[in-house]
Structure formats: C-alpha cells, structure tokens
C-alpha cells in the first residue's frame, strides 16, 4: 500500500503503513470547545487536513478539490492561510454545494478522478453508508479523501459527538496551548492530535507544533509546568 510519510513524520511510526495510506478515506474531527470556536468551525482540524492535502498536491503535482456547503461557515476558506500551509490557490479547486448530500456527491465524483491529488469534504450529515461509498470511490480513482467535521462533545464532556464513518483512519485535532515567547504575542501554533481509530493500528496521541522555518509539524517540547505531558502520564 502506498503511503505519504513526510507529512506525518512525527507520527508515522504509529501507522501500520509507515505513513498516511493513499487512495483511502480519512476522517478528521475538530472539537468546538466554546461558542466562538463553534461559530468559526474546526480551525485546527482544518489546518491539519489542509497540510496533509498540500503535501499530497506537491508530491503528485496536482490540485486538491475542497467541497463545502455554499454560504455556510465552512464556505470561508482563507487563501493566504492555506498557502502558508503549502496549498496555494493554483492547486485548489472549491466546489460549493447546496447541502451535505451534494457535498458527499461532489466528493465521490472527485475521488473517482485520478487527475486530482486529494479531495476534502466538510459534511455534518455523513453516515457509514456514505463513508463506504467514499472509500470505494477513493480506491477506484486512486485519490486520497478527507472527511472533515466539527466534533463537539456529548453531555457531560464525554464522547466524540460526531458519527464515525467507514474511514481507514479517524483523527481528532484540537488547539493546544502555545509555548511562552520572549516578545509580545503568542508562540507557534500547537495542535493536540489524537489518532482515535486506525485500521490495523492502535490509538495514539501527540502534541505537535508548527515550524515557520520548515513549514511543517514537529513534536512540541513540554511546557515548564509539565501540563503538556499530562495526557500521556494518565495513559501510562
């Protein structure tokens, strides 16, 4: 099975294929922790997905198809931000659909097109049947798919809050505290990345930090109070 190792260098060892498997469907879930983030969508998950798609576009020399609901909060993609993640406008096509059903249809059609590097879809109403159709389309066209959604939480703060689909991997990506810096402002962006489900693999968790110089993600150093390592210690 072909895989993309470079885009997930810090976590490639946890994946049975040595990297992200190509021509498969992957689910990426964000987690709106407050009303403000819920209104703007899963920003960290979106950035993570865009970064992976950008690496695929660069390796294949092809464009990425991004499917959103027309006029929704998802229909606010910021071109300079995507370019900073390695996905410039000339490598991006946007399909604006009327509803989730049309988003899923556009995704399926795109995944069957070998000329594309990847297909991203933002749909809140996807189920197992839709996931299986997307997985089959990805295998048929040889194109990697990403189904992106805000996750939320069930009452009491437990549970994923988003329906799982028949994806090869399922990721949850949420913002993490930045490291203190010696100047006014905040440090480099950090993401808490959890591999919740992996076909043939085990769940795992990392805190990754964006590096402006390399334009990629790396393992984040622990904070001085050790709070960054707390989830790992609880798992031990």
C-alpha positions as a Markdown table, in Angstrom:
| # | Residue | x | y | z |
|---|---|---|---|---|
| 1 | Unk | 0.0 | 0.0 | 0.0 |
| 2 | Unk | 1.4 | 3.4 | -0.9 |
| 3 | Unk | 1.7 | 5.9 | 1.9 |
| 4 | Unk | 2.8 | 9.5 | 2.4 |
| 5 | Unk | 5.4 | 9.5 | 5.2 |
| 6 | Unk | 6.8 | 13.1 | 5.1 |
| 7 | Unk | 3.6 | 14.9 | 6.1 |
| 8 | Unk | 3.3 | 12.9 | 9.3 |
| 9 | Unk | 6.9 | 12.4 | 10.2 |
| 10 | Unk | 6.4 | 12.7 | 14.0 |
| 11 | Unk | 3.6 | 10.1 | 14.0 |
| 12 | Unk | 4.5 | 7.9 | 11.0 |
| 13 | Unk | 5.7 | 5.1 | 13.3 |
| 14 | Unk | 2.2 | 4.7 | 14.8 |
| 15 | Unk | 0.7 | 4.0 | 11.4 |
| 16 | Unk | 1.0 | 0.4 | 10.1 |
| 17 | Unk | 1.9 | 1.7 | 6.6 |
| 18 | Unk | 4.7 | 3.9 | 7.8 |
| 19 | Unk | 2.7 | 7.0 | 6.8 |
| 20 | Unk | -0.7 | 8.1 | 5.7 |
| 21 | Unk | -2.2 | 5.5 | 3.3 |
| 22 | Unk | -3.1 | 6.9 | -0.1 |
| 23 | Unk | -6.3 | 6.2 | -2.1 |
| 24 | Unk | -8.2 | 5.8 | 1.2 |
| 25 | Unk | -10.7 | 7.8 | 3.1 |
| 26 | Unk | -9.6 | 9.6 | 6.3 |
| 27 | Unk | -11.9 | 11.3 | 8.9 |
| 28 | Unk | -10.7 | 14.4 | 10.7 |
| 29 | Unk | -12.8 | 15.7 | 13.5 |
| 30 | Unk | -12.4 | 19.1 | 15.3 |
| 31 | Unk | -13.8 | 19.9 | 18.7 |
| 32 | Unk | -15.6 | 23.2 | 19.3 |
| 33 | Unk | -14.7 | 23.9 | 22.9 |
| 34 | Unk | -16.7 | 27.2 | 23.2 |
| 35 | Unk | -19.4 | 29.1 | 21.2 |
| 36 | Unk | -16.8 | 31.2 | 19.5 |
| 37 | Unk | -14.9 | 28.3 | 18.0 |
| 38 | Unk | -18.2 | 26.5 | 17.1 |
| 39 | Unk | -19.1 | 29.5 | 15.0 |
| 40 | Unk | -15.9 | 29.5 | 13.0 |
| 41 | Unk | -15.6 | 25.8 | 12.5 |
| 42 | Unk | -12.8 | 23.3 | 13.4 |
| 43 | Unk | -9.8 | 25.6 | 12.7 |
| 44 | Unk | -7.1 | 23.2 | 14.0 |
| 45 | Unk | -8.6 | 20.2 | 12.2 |
| 46 | Unk | -9.0 | 22.2 | 9.0 |
| 47 | Unk | -5.3 | 23.3 | 9.2 |
| 48 | Unk | -4.2 | 19.7 | 9.8 |
| 49 | Unk | -6.2 | 18.4 | 6.9 |
| 50 | Unk | -5.0 | 21.2 | 4.6 |
| 51 | Unk | -1.4 | 20.4 | 5.5 |
| 52 | Unk | -1.8 | 16.8 | 4.5 |
| 53 | Unk | -3.6 | 17.7 | 1.3 |
| 54 | Unk | -0.9 | 20.2 | 0.4 |
| 55 | Unk | 1.8 | 17.5 | 0.8 |
| 56 | Unk | -0.2 | 15.2 | -1.5 |
| 57 | Unk | -0.7 | 18.0 | -4.1 |
| 58 | Unk | 3.1 | 18.7 | -4.0 |
| 59 | Unk | 4.0 | 15.0 | -4.4 |
| 60 | Unk | 1.6 | 14.4 | -7.2 |
| 61 | Unk | 1.8 | 17.8 | -8.9 |
| 62 | Unk | -2.0 | 18.0 | -9.0 |
| 63 | Unk | -4.8 | 20.0 | -7.5 |
| 64 | Unk | -7.0 | 19.5 | -4.4 |
| 65 | Unk | -10.8 | 19.6 | -4.6 |
| 66 | Unk | -12.4 | 21.1 | -1.5 |
| 67 | Unk | -16.2 | 20.6 | -1.2 |
| 68 | Unk | -18.2 | 22.8 | 1.1 |
| 69 | Unk | -21.9 | 23.9 | 1.6 |
| 70 | Unk | -22.5 | 27.2 | -0.1 |
| 71 | Unk | -23.0 | 30.1 | 2.2 |
| 72 | Unk | -22.2 | 28.1 | 5.4 |
| 73 | Unk | -19.5 | 28.8 | 7.9 |
| 74 | Unk | -17.4 | 26.2 | 6.0 |
| 75 | Unk | -17.5 | 28.4 | 2.9 |
| 76 | Unk | -15.0 | 30.8 | 4.4 |
| 77 | Unk | -11.7 | 29.3 | 3.3 |
| 78 | Unk | -8.8 | 31.8 | 3.8 |
| 79 | Unk | -6.5 | 31.6 | 0.8 |
| 80 | Unk | -3.4 | 33.2 | 2.4 |
| 81 | Unk | -3.7 | 30.8 | 5.4 |
| 82 | Unk | -4.0 | 27.8 | 3.1 |
| 83 | Unk | -1.0 | 29.0 | 1.1 |
| 84 | Unk | 1.1 | 29.2 | 4.2 |
| 85 | Unk | 0.3 | 25.6 | 4.8 |
| 86 | Unk | 1.6 | 24.7 | 1.4 |
| 87 | Unk | -1.7 | 24.8 | -0.5 |
| 88 | Unk | -1.6 | 27.8 | -3.0 |
| 89 | Unk | -4.6 | 29.0 | -5.0 |
| 90 | Unk | -3.4 | 27.4 | -8.2 |
| 91 | Unk | -3.5 | 24.0 | -6.5 |
| 92 | Unk | -7.0 | 24.4 | -5.0 |
| 93 | Unk | -10.5 | 24.0 | -6.5 |
| 94 | Unk | -13.6 | 24.7 | -4.4 |
| 95 | Unk | -16.9 | 23.0 | -5.1 |
| 96 | Unk | -19.8 | 24.9 | -3.4 |
| 97 | Unk | -22.8 | 22.5 | -2.8 |
| 98 | Unk | -26.4 | 23.2 | -1.8 |
| 99 | Unk | -26.4 | 20.7 | 1.2 |
| 100 | Unk | -24.5 | 17.9 | 2.8 |
| 101 | Unk | -25.9 | 15.3 | 0.3 |
| 102 | Unk | -24.4 | 17.4 | -2.6 |
| 103 | Unk | -21.1 | 17.8 | -0.7 |
| 104 | Unk | -20.9 | 14.0 | -0.5 |
| 105 | Unk | -21.8 | 13.5 | -4.1 |
| 106 | Unk | -19.1 | 16.0 | -5.2 |
| 107 | Unk | -16.6 | 14.2 | -3.0 |
| 108 | Unk | -17.4 | 10.9 | -4.6 |
| 109 | Unk | -17.1 | 12.2 | -8.1 |
| 110 | Unk | -13.8 | 13.9 | -7.3 |
| 111 | Unk | -12.4 | 10.8 | -5.7 |
| 112 | Unk | -13.0 | 8.9 | -8.9 |
| 113 | Unk | -10.9 | 11.4 | -10.9 |
| 114 | Unk | -7.2 | 10.3 | -11.0 |
| 115 | Unk | -6.1 | 13.7 | -12.0 |
| 116 | Unk | -6.7 | 15.1 | -8.5 |
| 117 | Unk | -4.2 | 14.8 | -5.6 |
| 118 | Unk | -6.8 | 14.8 | -2.9 |
| 119 | Unk | -10.5 | 15.6 | -2.1 |
| 120 | Unk | -11.6 | 17.3 | 1.1 |
| 121 | Unk | -15.3 | 17.5 | 2.1 |
| 122 | Unk | -17.0 | 19.3 | 5.0 |
| 123 | Unk | -20.2 | 17.5 | 5.7 |
| 124 | Unk | -22.0 | 17.1 | 9.0 |
| 125 | Unk | -24.5 | 14.5 | 7.9 |
| 126 | Unk | -22.3 | 11.6 | 6.8 |
| 127 | Unk | -23.0 | 8.0 | 8.0 |
| 128 | Unk | -21.5 | 4.6 | 7.5 |
| 129 | Unk | -23.1 | 4.2 | 4.1 |
| 130 | Unk | -21.7 | 7.5 | 2.8 |
| 131 | Unk | -18.3 | 6.6 | 4.2 |
| 132 | Unk | -18.2 | 3.2 | 2.4 |
| 133 | Unk | -19.2 | 4.9 | -0.8 |
| 134 | Unk | -16.4 | 7.4 | -0.4 |
| 135 | Unk | -13.9 | 4.7 | 0.5 |
| 136 | Unk | -14.8 | 2.7 | -2.6 |
| 137 | Unk | -14.5 | 5.8 | -4.8 |
| 138 | Unk | -11.1 | 6.6 | -3.3 |
| 139 | Unk | -9.9 | 3.1 | -4.1 |
| 140 | Unk | -11.3 | 3.2 | -7.6 |
| 141 | Unk | -9.8 | 6.6 | -8.5 |
| 142 | Unk | -6.6 | 6.3 | -6.6 |
| 143 | Unk | -7.3 | 9.6 | -4.8 |
| 144 | Unk | -7.0 | 10.2 | -1.1 |
| 145 | Unk | -10.1 | 11.6 | 0.6 |
| 146 | Unk | -10.6 | 13.6 | 3.9 |
| 147 | Unk | -14.0 | 14.0 | 5.5 |
| 148 | Unk | -13.7 | 17.0 | 7.9 |
| 149 | Unk | -16.2 | 17.9 | 10.6 |
| 150 | Unk | -16.6 | 19.7 | 13.9 |
| 151 | Unk | -16.9 | 17.1 | 16.6 |
| 152 | Unk | -18.5 | 18.7 | 19.7 |
| 153 | Unk | -19.0 | 16.7 | 22.8 |
| 154 | Unk | -21.8 | 14.7 | 24.3 |
| 155 | Unk | -23.4 | 15.9 | 27.6 |
| 156 | Unk | -21.0 | 15.6 | 30.5 |
| 157 | Unk | -18.0 | 16.3 | 28.2 |
| 158 | Unk | -17.7 | 12.7 | 27.1 |
| 159 | Unk | -17.9 | 11.1 | 23.7 |
| 160 | Unk | -17.0 | 12.2 | 20.2 |
| 161 | Unk | -20.2 | 13.8 | 19.2 |
| 162 | Unk | -19.7 | 13.0 | 15.5 |
| 163 | Unk | -20.7 | 9.9 | 13.7 |
| 164 | Unk | -17.9 | 7.6 | 12.7 |
| 165 | Unk | -17.7 | 6.7 | 9.0 |
| 166 | Unk | -16.0 | 3.8 | 7.3 |
| 167 | Unk | -12.7 | 5.5 | 7.1 |
| 168 | Unk | -9.2 | 4.0 | 7.3 |
| 169 | Unk | -8.1 | 6.4 | 10.0 |
| 170 | Unk | -10.0 | 8.8 | 12.3 |
| 171 | Unk | -8.2 | 11.8 | 13.7 |
| 172 | Unk | -9.3 | 14.4 | 16.3 |
| 173 | Unk | -7.3 | 17.6 | 16.1 |
| 174 | Unk | -7.8 | 20.5 | 18.6 |
| 175 | Unk | -5.8 | 23.6 | 19.6 |
| 176 | Unk | -3.2 | 23.2 | 22.3 |
| 177 | Unk | -1.5 | 25.9 | 24.5 |
| 178 | Unk | 1.4 | 27.6 | 22.8 |
| 179 | Unk | 4.8 | 27.8 | 24.5 |
| 180 | Unk | 5.7 | 31.2 | 26.1 |
| 181 | Unk | 7.8 | 33.5 | 24.0 |
| 182 | Unk | 10.1 | 36.4 | 24.9 |
| 183 | Unk | 8.1 | 39.0 | 23.0 |
| 184 | Unk | 4.5 | 40.3 | 23.0 |
| 185 | Unk | 2.1 | 37.8 | 21.4 |
| 186 | Unk | 1.8 | 34.0 | 21.3 |
| 187 | Unk | 4.2 | 31.3 | 20.2 |
| 188 | Unk | 3.9 | 28.9 | 17.3 |
| 189 | Unk | 0.6 | 27.1 | 16.9 |
| 190 | Unk | 0.3 | 23.8 | 18.6 |
| 191 | Unk | -2.2 | 21.1 | 17.9 |
| 192 | Unk | -3.3 | 18.2 | 20.1 |
| 193 | Unk | -3.6 | 15.3 | 17.6 |
| 194 | Unk | -5.3 | 12.1 | 18.5 |
| 195 | Unk | -5.4 | 9.0 | 16.3 |
| 196 | Unk | -8.7 | 7.7 | 17.5 |
| 197 | Unk | -9.1 | 4.8 | 15.1 |
| 198 | Unk | -6.7 | 3.2 | 12.7 |
| 199 | Unk | -7.3 | 0.1 | 10.6 |
| 200 | Unk | -4.7 | -2.4 | 11.8 |
| 201 | Unk | -3.2 | 0.0 | 14.3 |
| 202 | Unk | -3.7 | 1.4 | 17.8 |
| 203 | Unk | -4.9 | 4.7 | 19.1 |
| 204 | Unk | -2.2 | 7.3 | 20.0 |
| 205 | Unk | -1.8 | 10.9 | 20.9 |
| 206 | Unk | 0.7 | 13.7 | 20.2 |
| 207 | Unk | 1.1 | 17.4 | 20.7 |
| 208 | Unk | 2.6 | 18.9 | 17.5 |
| 209 | Unk | 4.0 | 22.4 | 16.9 |
| 210 | Unk | 4.0 | 24.4 | 13.7 |
| 211 | Unk | 7.5 | 25.4 | 12.5 |
| 212 | Unk | 7.6 | 28.5 | 10.3 |
| 213 | Unk | 11.1 | 27.8 | 9.1 |
| 214 | Unk | 10.4 | 24.3 | 7.8 |
| 215 | Unk | 6.7 | 24.8 | 7.0 |
| 216 | Unk | 5.9 | 21.5 | 8.8 |
| 217 | Unk | 4.8 | 20.0 | 12.1 |
| 218 | Unk | 7.2 | 18.6 | 14.7 |
| 219 | Unk | 6.9 | 17.2 | 18.2 |
| 220 | Unk | 6.3 | 20.0 | 20.8 |
| 221 | Unk | 8.6 | 20.4 | 23.8 |
| 222 | Unk | 6.9 | 20.0 | 27.2 |
| 223 | Unk | 5.8 | 23.2 | 28.9 |
| 224 | Unk | 7.6 | 24.1 | 32.1 |
| 225 | Unk | 4.7 | 23.1 | 34.3 |
| 226 | Unk | 4.5 | 19.7 | 32.6 |
| 227 | Unk | 0.9 | 20.2 | 31.6 |
| 228 | Unk | 1.7 | 19.1 | 28.0 |
| 229 | Unk | 2.6 | 15.7 | 29.2 |
| 230 | Unk | -0.4 | 15.2 | 31.5 |
| 231 | Unk | -2.5 | 13.1 | 29.0 |
| 232 | Unk | 0.4 | 10.8 | 28.4 |
| 233 | Unk | 1.0 | 10.3 | 32.1 |
| 234 | Unk | -2.6 | 9.5 | 32.6 |
| 235 | Unk | -2.4 | 6.8 | 29.9 |
| 236 | Unk | 0.7 | 5.2 | 31.5 |
